[in-house]
Amino acid sequence: LAKTTQPISMDSYEGQEVNITCSHNNIATNDYITWYQQFPSQGPRFIIQGYKTKVTNEVASLFIPADRKSSTLSLPRVSLSDTAVYYCLVGDLDAGNMLTFGGGTRLMVKP
Amino acid sequence: DAGVIQSPRHEVTEMGQEVTLRCKPISGHNSLFWYRQTMMRGLELLIYFNNNVPIDDSGMPEDRFSAKMPNASFSTLKIQPSEPRDSAVYFCASSNPLAGSNEKLFFGSGTQLSVL
């Protein structure tokens, strides 16, 4: 079971780019890397997913180096509404791995 | 698509009472997960079902907890008897492995449980 390590918290200012890195040294061959966002009193919400290299969608980019032992979520030009907890999740349900969330990174965006 | 629907949204009960939490997954999703979230322990996976069959319940804390999925559109998580340490937010999530990766989870809004 791939364990993940993220910074506990980060601060940023509106308009800045934020990069949150997750370490997953024992990632397995078939594991995907998925990032979720959670606001208070809500369930986590899917942001982006990748397997290798770079993935970009309308809200974020995900950078994955060749060895896949880490990944970086990049949020361009954050706003106050991006203040949330961000979770990195690594796993492969087909292999019977339990999908366990780590502690997450609490991002605070300041005006 | 209505998303994952959980009920009740809030539940306040007294120690020793039975509590039943309900979940309706997204139509067509064949995997369902129950999570518990607390400040101290974060998000914990309790159990997950695939095609209505419990696959792994090793996260269920003890025998007071039980979960069922009688059909593809409904699941329950029951705590009997409840204890104050069960107070937490309980989330249900579903996914559709056939759509690609099965790690894309869709969460409900959760049930805030308070056991007095």
gemmi code that builds the backbone of each chain (N, CA, C; Angstrom):
import gemmi

chains = {
    "A": [
        ("LEU", (0.844, -1.180, 0.000), (0.000, 0.000, 0.000), (0.885, 1.236, 0.000)),
        ("ALA", (0.705, 2.061, -1.049), (1.529, 3.255, -1.184), (1.098, 4.305, -0.171)),
        ("LYS", (2.054, 4.737, 0.652), (1.760, 5.795, 1.611), (2.186, 7.122, 1.023)),
        ("THR", (1.514, 8.177, 1.437), (1.813, 9.496, 0.907), (2.239, 10.440, 2.017)),
        ("THR", (3.080, 11.382, 1.670), (3.546, 12.411, 2.593), (3.384, 13.765, 1.934)),
        ("GLN", (2.682, 14.658, 2.624), (2.453, 16.012, 2.124), (2.769, 17.007, 3.239)),
        ("PRO", (3.053, 18.265, 2.851), (3.189, 19.299, 3.898), (1.855, 19.478, 4.599)),
        ("ILE", (1.913, 19.756, 5.886), (0.674, 19.898, 6.654), (-0.092, 21.135, 6.234)),
        ("SER", (0.615, 22.217, 5.982), (-0.062, 23.472, 5.631), (0.817, 24.323, 4.726)),
        ("MET", (0.149, 25.221, 4.005), (0.826, 26.187, 3.138), (0.022, 27.467, 3.138)),
        ("ASP", (0.714, 28.583, 3.020), (0.072, 29.880, 2.879), (0.420, 30.470, 1.515)),
        ("SER", (-0.509, 31.201, 0.950), (-0.258, 31.874, -0.317), (-1.085, 33.148, -0.361)),
        ("TYR", (-0.900, 33.925, -1.426), (-1.668, 35.143, -1.637), (-2.415, 35.034, -2.957)),
        ("GLU", (-3.485, 35.774, -3.018), (-4.292, 35.775, -4.236), (-3.437, 36.081, -5.453)),
        ("GLY", (-3.697, 35.365, -6.544), (-2.994, 35.612, -7.785), (-1.704, 34.836, -7.961)),
        ("GLN", (-1.218, 34.230, -6.881), (0.021, 33.477, -6.976), (-0.232, 32.060, -7.467)),
        ("GLU", (0.810, 31.432, -7.949), (0.762, 30.022, -8.299), (1.181, 29.221, -7.066)),
        ("VAL", (0.434, 28.163, -6.805), (0.729, 27.323, -5.644), (1.085, 25.923, -6.114)),
        ("ASN", (2.164, 25.410, -5.583), (2.590, 24.043, -5.899), (2.635, 23.214, -4.619)),
        ("ILE", (1.909, 22.131, -4.608), (1.882, 21.233, -3.450), (2.461, 19.898, -3.894)),
        ("THR", (3.494, 19.478, -3.199), (4.160, 18.227, -3.569), (3.786, 17.100, -2.628)),
        ("CYS", (3.617, 15.934, -3.199), (3.289, 14.728, -2.447), (4.357, 13.677, -2.728)),
        ("SER", (4.856, 13.064, -1.689), (5.835, 11.983, -1.843), (5.155, 10.637, -1.691)),
        ("HIS", (5.468, 9.741, -2.602), (4.905, 8.381, -2.551), (5.980, 7.425, -3.048)),
        ("ASN", (6.964, 7.176, -2.206), (8.159, 6.434, -2.603), (7.891, 4.988, -3.007)),
        ("ASN", (6.869, 4.361, -2.432), (6.628, 2.949, -2.751), (5.419, 2.775, -3.659)),
        ("ILE", (5.230, 3.709, -4.566), (4.118, 3.612, -5.517), (4.292, 2.363, -6.374)),
        ("ALA", (3.193, 1.664, -6.621), (3.239, 0.439, -7.410), (3.000, 0.738, -8.884)),
        ("THR", (3.354, -0.210, -9.720), (3.294, -0.015, -11.169), (1.917, 0.411, -11.655)),
        ("ASN", (0.882, -0.177, -11.110), (-0.468, 0.095, -11.582), (-1.191, 1.205, -10.829)),
        ("ASP", (-0.503, 1.835, -9.895), (-1.140, 2.891, -9.103), (-1.332, 4.163, -9.914)),
        ("TYR", (-2.475, 4.800, -9.723), (-2.731, 6.128, -10.237), (-2.532, 7.143, -9.102)),
        ("ILE", (-2.311, 8.385, -9.475), (-2.145, 9.470, -8.508), (-3.320, 10.421, -8.693)),
        ("THR", (-4.053, 10.624, -7.622), (-5.259, 11.442, -7.694), (-5.228, 12.498, -6.594)),
        ("TRP", (-5.651, 13.690, -6.930), (-5.718, 14.784, -5.957), (-7.168, 15.192, -5.740)),
        ("TYR", (-7.465, 15.447, -4.467), (-8.800, 15.869, -4.071), (-8.718, 17.176, -3.281)),
        ("GLN", (-9.817, 17.926, -3.334), (-9.948, 19.183, -2.607), (-11.123, 19.048, -1.657)),
        ("GLN", (-10.960, 19.517, -0.443), (-12.065, 19.458, 0.505), (-12.256, 20.800, 1.199)),
        ("PHE", (-13.494, 21.297, 1.112), (-13.889, 22.500, 1.841), (-14.566, 22.073, 3.133)),
        ("PRO", (-14.598, 22.954, 4.123), (-15.281, 22.620, 5.385), (-16.728, 22.208, 5.148)),
        ("SER", (-17.153, 21.202, 5.855), (-18.532, 20.695, 5.811), (-18.919, 20.104, 4.462)),
        ("GLN", (-17.921, 19.733, 3.665), (-18.199, 19.081, 2.390), (-17.322, 17.846, 2.238)),
        ("GLY", (-17.738, 16.952, 1.363), (-16.905, 15.807, 1.042), (-15.785, 16.197, 0.095)),
        ("PRO", (-14.708, 15.418, 0.063), (-13.632, 15.698, -0.887), (-14.148, 15.690, -2.321)),
        ("ARG", (-13.516, 16.522, -3.148), (-13.930, 16.655, -4.535), (-12.735, 16.389, -5.433)),
        ("PHE", (-12.931, 15.574, -6.440), (-11.870, 15.230, -7.378), (-11.358, 16.481, -8.086)),
        ("ILE", (-10.022, 16.619, -8.163), (-9.420, 17.725, -8.907), (-8.776, 17.229, -10.185)),
        ("ILE", (-7.850, 16.287, -10.047), (-7.065, 15.867, -11.193), (-6.450, 14.508, -10.915)),
        ("GLN", (-6.155, 13.782, -11.964), (-5.580, 12.444, -11.841), (-4.550, 12.231, -12.935)),
        ("GLY", (-3.501, 11.472, -12.597), (-2.497, 11.167, -13.604), (-1.774, 9.877, -13.299)),
        ("TYR", (-1.046, 9.416, -14.303), (-0.226, 8.215, -14.126), (1.254, 8.560, -14.273)),
        ("LYS", (1.577, 9.355, -15.294), (2.960, 9.796, -15.482), (2.964, 11.096, -16.272)),
        ("THR", (4.091, 11.726, -16.338), (4.361, 13.002, -17.033), (3.461, 14.104, -16.502)),
        ("LYS", (2.767, 14.805, -17.395), (2.002, 15.979, -16.991), (0.562, 15.852, -17.456)),
        ("VAL", (-0.324, 16.275, -16.574), (-1.746, 16.313, -16.891), (-2.253, 17.706, -16.559)),
        ("THR", (-3.078, 18.261, -17.417), (-3.649, 19.587, -17.166), (-5.137, 19.565, -17.453)),
        ("ASN", (-5.898, 20.194, -16.562), (-7.311, 20.403, -16.847), (-7.658, 21.862, -16.560)),
        ("GLU", (-8.929, 22.157, -16.462), (-9.342, 23.559, -16.355), (-9.018, 24.187, -15.013)),
        ("VAL", (-8.685, 23.383, -14.017), (-8.443, 23.943, -12.691), (-7.021, 23.768, -12.189)),
        ("ALA", (-6.286, 22.787, -12.709), (-4.972, 22.494, -12.139), (-4.104, 21.741, -13.134)),
        ("SER", (-2.847, 21.628, -12.768), (-1.902, 20.772, -13.499), (-1.276, 19.803, -12.512)),
        ("LEU", (-0.920, 18.659, -13.010), (-0.277, 17.634, -12.188), (1.012, 17.214, -12.878)),
        ("PHE", (2.115, 17.364, -12.167), (3.413, 17.012, -12.689), (3.915, 15.748, -11.988)),
        ("ILE", (4.298, 14.768, -12.787), (4.768, 13.497, -12.242), (6.108, 13.172, -12.894)),
        ("PRO", (7.185, 13.076, -12.109), (8.493, 12.753, -12.693), (8.527, 11.305, -13.157)),
        ("ALA", (9.579, 10.994, -13.886), (9.686, 9.671, -14.497), (9.664, 8.531, -13.474)),
        ("ASP", (10.260, 8.744, -12.307), (10.278, 7.658, -11.321), (8.971, 7.532, -10.546)),
        ("ARG", (8.069, 8.488, -10.716), (6.723, 8.487, -10.103), (6.750, 8.441, -8.577)),
        ("LYS", (7.849, 8.735, -7.957), (7.918, 8.675, -6.497), (7.400, 9.948, -5.830)),
        ("SER", (7.011, 10.901, -6.641), (6.394, 12.101, -6.099), (5.475, 12.690, -7.166)),
        ("SER", (4.682, 13.650, -6.769), (3.849, 14.364, -7.727), (3.612, 15.765, -7.180)),
        ("THR", (3.366, 16.707, -8.086), (3.149, 18.091, -7.684), (1.864, 18.612, -8.293)),
        ("LEU", (0.983, 19.046, -7.426), (-0.248, 19.698, -7.856), (0.039, 21.182, -8.004)),
        ("SER", (-0.287, 21.748, -9.152), (-0.045, 23.166, -9.398), (-1.379, 23.875, -9.617)),
        ("LEU", (-1.626, 24.878, -8.776), (-2.839, 25.691, -8.895), (-2.440, 27.070, -9.391)),
        ("PRO", (-2.839, 27.436, -10.608), (-2.425, 28.734, -11.140), (-3.286, 29.866, -10.594)),
        ("ARG", (-2.660, 30.949, -10.228), (-3.379, 32.166, -9.841), (-4.511, 31.881, -8.854)),
        ("VAL", (-4.149, 31.462, -7.651), (-5.164, 31.074, -6.663), (-5.980, 32.280, -6.224)),
        ("SER", (-7.196, 31.975, -5.783), (-8.081, 32.983, -5.225), (-8.453, 32.561, -3.806)),
        ("LEU", (-9.151, 33.448, -3.111), (-9.546, 33.138, -1.737), (-10.354, 31.841, -1.664)),
        ("SER", (-11.137, 31.577, -2.701), (-11.994, 30.391, -2.714), (-11.225, 29.085, -2.870)),
        ("ASP", (-9.935, 29.177, -3.113), (-9.103, 27.960, -3.183), (-8.611, 27.531, -1.809)),
        ("THR", (-8.929, 28.294, -0.788), (-8.587, 27.897, 0.576), (-9.327, 26.612, 0.913)),
        ("ALA", (-8.572, 25.559, 1.183), (-9.157, 24.229, 1.380), (-8.051, 23.275, 1.813)),
        ("VAL", (-8.434, 22.034, 2.029), (-7.459, 20.974, 2.287), (-7.312, 20.157, 1.015)),
        ("TYR", (-6.077, 19.877, 0.635), (-5.792, 19.146, -0.587), (-5.144, 17.805, -0.235)),
        ("TYR", (-5.726, 16.749, -0.783), (-5.256, 15.394, -0.493), (-4.673, 14.740, -1.743)),
        ("CYS", (-3.575, 14.072, -1.544), (-2.967, 13.237, -2.571), (-3.310, 11.780, -2.251)),
        ("LEU", (-3.801, 11.068, -3.233), (-4.215, 9.680, -3.024), (-3.567, 8.811, -4.082)),
        ("VAL", (-2.922, 7.742, -3.645), (-2.233, 6.835, -4.561), (-2.770, 5.435, -4.343)),
        ("GLY", (-3.182, 4.775, -5.401), (-3.690, 3.438, -5.200), (-4.169, 2.780, -6.467)),
        ("ASP", (-4.517, 1.524, -6.317), (-5.045, 0.713, -7.410), (-6.073, -0.223, -6.819)),
        ("LEU", (-7.329, 0.137, -6.949), (-8.393, -0.658, -6.344), (-8.449, -2.053, -6.917)),
        ("ASP", (-8.100, -2.206, -8.209), (-8.130, -3.532, -8.820), (-7.186, -4.495, -8.123)),
        ("ALA", (-6.132, -3.952, -7.516), (-5.154, -4.794, -6.817), (-5.589, -5.065, -5.385)),
        ("GLY", (-6.734, -4.530, -5.012), (-7.216, -4.766, -3.659), (-6.627, -3.838, -2.634)),
        ("ASN", (-5.982, -2.756, -3.095), (-5.421, -1.804, -2.135), (-6.523, -0.904, -1.600)),
        ("MET", (-6.537, -0.757, -0.307), (-7.493, 0.163, 0.290), (-7.109, 1.594, -0.082)),
        ("LEU", (-8.083, 2.395, -0.433), (-7.823, 3.779, -0.803), (-7.811, 4.632, 0.455)),
        ("THR", (-6.620, 4.817, 1.000), (-6.460, 5.530, 2.255), (-5.906, 6.917, 2.013)),
        ("PHE", (-6.580, 7.911, 2.535), (-6.127, 9.291, 2.418), (-5.055, 9.575, 3.469)),
        ("GLY", (-4.095, 10.396, 3.092), (-3.120, 10.889, 4.046), (-3.691, 12.080, 4.783)),
        ("GLY", (-2.810, 12.827, 5.434), (-3.252, 13.932, 6.259), (-3.678, 15.164, 5.491)),
        ("GLY", (-3.299, 15.272, 4.229), (-3.677, 16.428, 3.436), (-2.842, 17.662, 3.722)),
        ("THR", (-2.960, 18.638, 2.832), (-2.284, 19.928, 2.981), (-3.338, 21.013, 3.096)),
        ("ARG", (-3.287, 21.749, 4.199), (-4.239, 22.834, 4.396), (-3.677, 24.093, 3.757)),
        ("LEU", (-4.310, 24.530, 2.675), (-3.879, 25.732, 1.954), (-4.699, 26.928, 2.404)),
        ("MET", (-4.003, 27.957, 2.810), (-4.667, 29.205, 3.184), (-4.260, 30.275, 2.177)),
        ("VAL", (-5.243, 30.818, 1.462), (-4.991, 31.896, 0.509), (-5.410, 33.211, 1.149)),
        ("LYS", (-4.474, 34.135, 1.186), (-4.727, 35.416, 1.837), (-4.896, 36.517, 0.798)),
        ("PRO", (-5.671, 37.560, 1.156), (-5.877, 38.649, 0.186), (-4.629, 39.502, 0.025)),
    ],
    "B": [
        ("ASP", (-27.275, 14.541, -13.142), (-26.786, 13.568, -12.173), (-26.848, 14.180, -10.786)),
        ("ALA", (-27.552, 13.503, -9.854), (-27.752, 14.066, -8.533), (-26.542, 13.894, -7.637)),
        ("GLY", (-25.575, 13.125, -8.035), (-24.424, 12.892, -7.181), (-24.733, 11.850, -6.129)),
        ("VAL", (-23.786, 11.638, -5.229), (-23.973, 10.698, -4.126), (-24.843, 11.369, -3.060)),
        ("ILE", (-25.890, 10.691, -2.661), (-26.841, 11.266, -1.707), (-26.754, 10.531, -0.378)),
        ("GLN", (-26.538, 11.291, 0.674), (-26.465, 10.717, 2.012), (-27.567, 11.296, 2.889)),
        ("SER", (-28.038, 10.447, 3.803), (-29.012, 10.923, 4.785), (-28.824, 10.171, 6.091)),
        ("PRO", (-29.133, 10.793, 7.220), (-29.474, 12.208, 7.319), (-28.235, 13.085, 7.180)),
        ("ARG", (-28.407, 14.363, 7.098), (-27.291, 15.301, 7.017), (-26.652, 15.474, 8.392)),
        ("HIS", (-27.497, 15.469, 9.403), (-27.037, 15.575, 10.784), (-27.792, 14.566, 11.631)),
        ("GLU", (-27.107, 13.978, 12.605), (-27.740, 13.011, 13.500), (-27.185, 13.228, 14.895)),
        ("VAL", (-28.094, 13.461, 15.821), (-27.710, 13.589, 17.223), (-28.426, 12.490, 17.990)),
        ("THR", (-27.686, 11.704, 18.733), (-28.285, 10.591, 19.448), (-27.604, 10.427, 20.802)),
        ("GLU", (-28.172, 9.571, 21.594), (-27.597, 9.315, 22.906), (-26.823, 7.993, 22.900)),
        ("MET", (-25.836, 7.956, 23.735), (-25.020, 6.757, 23.849), (-25.907, 5.529, 24.051)),
        ("GLY", (-25.589, 4.458, 23.333), (-26.336, 3.219, 23.460), (-27.401, 3.038, 22.394)),
        ("GLN", (-27.761, 4.105, 21.722), (-28.787, 4.026, 20.692), (-28.200, 3.492, 19.384)),
        ("GLU", (-29.085, 2.935, 18.578), (-28.692, 2.472, 17.251), (-28.749, 3.628, 16.271)),
        ("VAL", (-27.756, 3.696, 15.404), (-27.695, 4.746, 14.394), (-27.573, 4.098, 13.024)),
        ("THR", (-28.354, 4.557, 12.080), (-28.276, 4.046, 10.713), (-28.053, 5.203, 9.751)),
        ("LEU", (-26.973, 5.118, 9.010), (-26.641, 6.115, 8.005), (-26.911, 5.517, 6.630)),
        ("ARG", (-27.396, 6.357, 5.725), (-27.827, 5.854, 4.431), (-27.087, 6.534, 3.288)),
        ("CYS", (-26.947, 5.788, 2.203), (-26.227, 6.304, 1.045), (-26.824, 5.776, -0.239)),
        ("LYS", (-26.991, 6.682, -1.191), (-27.415, 6.308, -2.536), (-26.274, 6.704, -3.471)),
        ("PRO", (-25.595, 5.738, -4.074), (-24.474, 6.083, -4.953), (-24.963, 6.652, -6.276)),
        ("ILE", (-24.041, 7.158, -7.056), (-24.367, 7.637, -8.393), (-24.792, 6.445, -9.250)),
        ("SER", (-25.863, 6.629, -9.991), (-26.379, 5.555, -10.826), (-25.313, 5.075, -11.809)),
        ("GLY", (-25.146, 3.755, -11.849), (-24.152, 3.190, -12.757), (-22.809, 2.915, -12.116)),
        ("HIS", (-22.556, 3.521, -10.957), (-21.314, 3.254, -10.241), (-21.424, 1.917, -9.524)),
        ("ASN", (-20.380, 1.094, -9.626), (-20.476, -0.217, -9.016), (-19.538, -0.413, -7.833)),
        ("SER", (-18.864, 0.646, -7.414), (-18.047, 0.579, -6.197), (-18.534, 1.631, -5.217)),
        ("LEU", (-18.636, 1.236, -3.951), (-19.123, 2.154, -2.928), (-18.220, 2.068, -1.710)),
        ("PHE", (-17.952, 3.239, -1.128), (-16.998, 3.330, -0.024), (-17.638, 4.094, 1.137)),
        ("TRP", (-17.336, 3.666, 2.337), (-17.710, 4.416, 3.545), (-16.424, 4.897, 4.225)),
        ("TYR", (-16.373, 6.219, 4.480), (-15.249, 6.830, 5.172), (-15.752, 7.510, 6.438)),
        ("ARG", (-14.850, 7.669, 7.385), (-15.126, 8.424, 8.604), (-14.043, 9.480, 8.739)),
        ("GLN", (-14.455, 10.705, 9.104), (-13.488, 11.786, 9.255), (-13.589, 12.431, 10.619)),
        ("THR", (-12.463, 12.515, 11.297), (-12.360, 13.236, 12.559), (-11.113, 14.104, 12.530)),
        ("MET", (-11.058, 15.048, 13.416), (-9.892, 15.923, 13.486), (-8.640, 15.124, 13.826)),
        ("MET", (-8.796, 14.174, 14.728), (-7.635, 13.427, 15.214), (-7.113, 12.405, 14.200)),
        ("ARG", (-8.001, 11.740, 13.495), (-7.601, 10.615, 12.652), (-7.747, 10.887, 11.158)),
        ("GLY", (-8.284, 12.059, 10.804), (-8.429, 12.373, 9.386), (-9.482, 11.499, 8.724)),
        ("LEU", (-9.290, 11.237, 7.436), (-10.225, 10.428, 6.658), (-9.808, 8.967, 6.741)),
        ("GLU", (-10.678, 8.143, 7.287), (-10.402, 6.712, 7.420), (-11.368, 5.921, 6.552)),
        ("LEU", (-10.842, 5.001, 5.776), (-11.696, 4.128, 4.986), (-12.192, 3.002, 5.883)),
        ("LEU", (-13.505, 2.859, 5.956), (-14.102, 1.842, 6.816), (-14.332, 0.540, 6.060)),
        ("ILE", (-14.944, 0.651, 4.883), (-15.309, -0.535, 4.116), (-15.577, -0.120, 2.690)),
        ("TYR", (-15.369, -1.030, 1.751), (-15.827, -0.742, 0.404), (-16.464, -1.966, -0.234)),
        ("PHE", (-17.418, -1.694, -1.100), (-18.185, -2.708, -1.820), (-17.866, -2.618, -3.310)),
        ("ASN", (-17.877, -3.765, -3.952), (-17.795, -3.806, -5.402), (-18.926, -4.703, -5.881)),
        ("ASN", (-19.769, -4.162, -6.761), (-20.943, -4.918, -7.229), (-21.753, -5.471, -6.054)),
        ("ASN", (-21.953, -4.630, -5.048), (-22.774, -4.910, -3.872), (-22.143, -5.888, -2.889)),
        ("VAL", (-20.960, -6.355, -3.167), (-20.294, -7.326, -2.298), (-19.213, -6.624, -1.481)),
        ("PRO", (-19.202, -6.820, -0.155), (-18.131, -6.207, 0.648), (-16.790, -6.837, 0.304)),
        ("ILE", (-15.828, -6.011, -0.097), (-14.530, -6.515, -0.530), (-13.527, -6.498, 0.620)),
        ("ASP", (-13.531, -5.409, 1.362), (-12.574, -5.284, 2.456), (-13.200, -4.444, 3.558)),
        ("ASP", (-13.379, -5.040, 4.714), (-13.960, -4.316, 5.849), (-12.947, -4.185, 6.985)),
        ("SER", (-11.679, -4.274, 6.650), (-10.650, -4.231, 7.690), (-10.580, -2.873, 8.380)),
        ("GLY", (-11.172, -1.856, 7.781), (-11.185, -0.543, 8.401), (-12.318, -0.337, 9.386)),
        ("MET", (-13.253, -1.259, 9.437), (-14.369, -1.136, 10.384), (-13.800, -1.266, 11.797)),
        ("PRO", (-14.065, -0.275, 12.652), (-13.392, -0.223, 13.952), (-13.694, -1.386, 14.881)),
        ("GLU", (-14.907, -1.859, 14.908), (-15.251, -2.962, 15.803), (-16.616, -3.518, 15.431)),
        ("ASP", (-17.007, -4.552, 16.178), (-18.244, -5.253, 15.818), (-19.492, -4.401, 15.944)),
        ("ARG", (-19.399, -3.283, 16.585), (-20.578, -2.420, 16.710), (-20.941, -1.794, 15.366)),
        ("PHE", (-19.992, -1.824, 14.438), (-20.214, -1.249, 13.115), (-20.543, -2.361, 12.118)),
        ("SER", (-21.544, -2.099, 11.282), (-21.860, -3.030, 10.214), (-22.344, -2.246, 9.010)),
        ("ALA", (-22.087, -2.772, 7.825), (-22.504, -2.102, 6.596), (-23.113, -3.127, 5.655)),
        ("LYS", (-24.120, -2.672, 4.936), (-24.798, -3.536, 3.979), (-25.009, -2.786, 2.680)),
        ("MET", (-25.142, -3.559, 1.612), (-25.492, -2.988, 0.318), (-26.442, -3.975, -0.352)),
        ("PRO", (-27.722, -3.869, -0.047), (-28.698, -4.836, -0.553), (-28.915, -4.765, -2.062)),
        ("ASN", (-28.641, -3.604, -2.648), (-28.750, -3.470, -4.102), (-27.798, -2.376, -4.583)),
        ("ALA", (-27.750, -2.200, -5.875), (-26.763, -1.282, -6.460), (-27.041, 0.184, -6.152)),
        ("SER", (-28.202, 0.498, -5.626), (-28.550, 1.890, -5.423), (-28.713, 2.285, -3.965)),
        ("PHE", (-28.267, 1.426, -3.042), (-28.503, 1.750, -1.640), (-27.518, 1.023, -0.733)),
        ("SER", (-27.027, 1.763, 0.254), (-26.161, 1.156, 1.252), (-26.437, 1.781, 2.610)),
        ("THR", (-26.216, 1.014, 3.656), (-26.373, 1.522, 5.015), (-25.130, 1.220, 5.835)),
        ("LEU", (-24.862, 2.115, 6.759), (-23.826, 1.904, 7.764), (-24.515, 2.019, 9.115)),
        ("LYS", (-24.438, 0.960, 9.906), (-25.145, 0.923, 11.167), (-24.162, 0.841, 12.326)),
        ("ILE", (-24.465, 1.576, 13.378), (-23.667, 1.524, 14.603), (-24.624, 1.148, 15.736)),
        ("GLN", (-24.336, 0.026, 16.392), (-25.198, -0.466, 17.453), (-24.385, -1.239, 18.481)),
        ("PRO", (-24.282, -0.777, 19.726), (-24.758, 0.506, 20.218), (-23.757, 1.623, 19.938)),
        ("SER", (-24.250, 2.830, 19.825), (-23.359, 3.954, 19.551), (-22.666, 4.425, 20.830)),
        ("GLU", (-21.482, 5.017, 20.653), (-20.703, 5.549, 21.766), (-20.233, 6.954, 21.411)),
        ("PRO", (-19.952, 7.776, 22.410), (-19.504, 9.151, 22.124), (-18.293, 9.214, 21.197)),
        ("ARG", (-17.384, 8.256, 21.271), (-16.202, 8.271, 20.406), (-16.515, 7.982, 18.943)),
        ("ASP", (-17.764, 7.627, 18.660), (-18.179, 7.428, 17.266), (-18.541, 8.751, 16.601)),
        ("SER", (-18.580, 9.813, 17.373), (-18.916, 11.125, 16.813), (-17.901, 11.511, 15.747)),
        ("ALA", (-18.396, 11.817, 14.557), (-17.534, 12.097, 13.410), (-18.420, 12.475, 12.239)),
        ("VAL", (-17.779, 12.800, 11.123), (-18.506, 12.951, 9.869), (-18.283, 11.681, 9.059)),
        ("TYR", (-19.371, 11.086, 8.626), (-19.294, 9.847, 7.864), (-19.624, 10.160, 6.404)),
        ("PHE", (-18.688, 9.805, 5.530), (-18.863, 10.065, 4.102), (-19.070, 8.753, 3.344)),
        ("CYS", (-19.896, 8.843, 2.358), (-20.076, 7.766, 1.403), (-19.526, 8.259, 0.066)),
        ("ALA", (-18.880, 7.373, -0.673), (-18.357, 7.727, -1.989), (-18.609, 6.578, -2.955)),
        ("SER", (-18.716, 6.903, -4.219), (-18.871, 5.851, -5.218), (-17.922, 6.114, -6.376)),
        ("SER", (-17.660, 5.071, -7.141), (-16.799, 5.198, -8.313), (-17.232, 4.193, -9.366)),
        ("ASN", (-16.740, 4.430, -10.573), (-17.103, 3.582, -11.696), (-15.836, 3.107, -12.390)),
        ("PRO", (-15.305, 1.964, -11.983), (-14.058, 1.470, -12.579), (-14.121, 1.334, -14.086)),
        ("LEU", (-15.295, 1.100, -14.639), (-15.401, 0.906, -16.072), (-15.093, 2.175, -16.841)),
        ("ALA", (-15.141, 3.324, -16.150), (-14.901, 4.599, -16.810), (-13.420, 4.896, -16.977)),
        ("GLY", (-12.561, 4.037, -16.510), (-11.122, 4.290, -16.629), (-10.422, 3.917, -15.357)),
        ("SER", (-10.026, 4.893, -14.587), (-9.388, 4.598, -13.320), (-10.430, 4.483, -12.220)),
        ("ASN", (-10.246, 3.520, -11.372), (-11.227, 3.352, -10.300), (-10.870, 4.129, -9.055)),
        ("GLU", (-9.910, 5.007, -9.147), (-9.571, 5.808, -7.984), (-10.251, 7.169, -8.006)),
        ("LYS", (-11.111, 7.426, -8.988), (-11.825, 8.689, -9.038), (-13.087, 8.521, -8.223)),
        ("LEU", (-13.050, 9.037, -7.030), (-14.159, 8.888, -6.108), (-15.059, 10.114, -6.123)),
        ("PHE", (-16.353, 9.877, -6.017), (-17.333, 10.947, -5.917), (-17.963, 10.837, -4.536)),
        ("PHE", (-17.819, 11.885, -3.745), (-18.257, 11.869, -2.361), (-19.615, 12.528, -2.190)),
        ("GLY", (-20.349, 12.030, -1.193), (-21.554, 12.707, -0.751), (-21.211, 13.847, 0.188)),
        ("SER", (-22.233, 14.498, 0.695), (-22.027, 15.647, 1.582), (-21.742, 15.243, 3.024)),
        ("GLY", (-21.910, 13.963, 3.308), (-21.570, 13.474, 4.638), (-22.721, 13.537, 5.625)),
        ("THR", (-22.598, 12.742, 6.671), (-23.517, 12.788, 7.808), (-22.703, 13.156, 9.042)),
        ("GLN", (-23.081, 14.261, 9.667), (-22.431, 14.688, 10.900), (-23.105, 13.970, 12.058)),
        ("LEU", (-22.393, 13.048, 12.682), (-22.957, 12.270, 13.784), (-22.412, 12.762, 15.113)),
        ("SER", (-23.322, 13.035, 16.030), (-22.944, 13.420, 17.391), (-23.599, 12.440, 18.352)),
        ("VAL", (-22.797, 11.744, 19.126), (-23.308, 10.799, 20.124), (-23.046, 11.393, 21.506)),
        ("LEU", (-24.106, 11.671, 22.207), (-23.996, 12.350, 23.504), (-23.879, 11.367, 24.666)),
    ],
}
model = gemmi.Model(1)
for chain_id, residues in chains.items():
    chain = gemmi.Chain(chain_id)
    for i, (resn, *xyz) in enumerate(residues, 1):
        res = gemmi.Residue()
        res.name, res.seqid = resn, gemmi.SeqId(i, " ")
        for name, pos in zip(("N", "CA", "C"), xyz):
            atom = gemmi.Atom()
            atom.name, atom.element = name, gemmi.Element(name[0])
            atom.pos, atom.b_iso = gemmi.Position(*pos), 0.0
            res.add_atom(atom)
        chain.add_residue(res)
    model.add_chain(chain)
structure = gemmi.Structure()
structure.add_model(model)
structure.setup_entities()
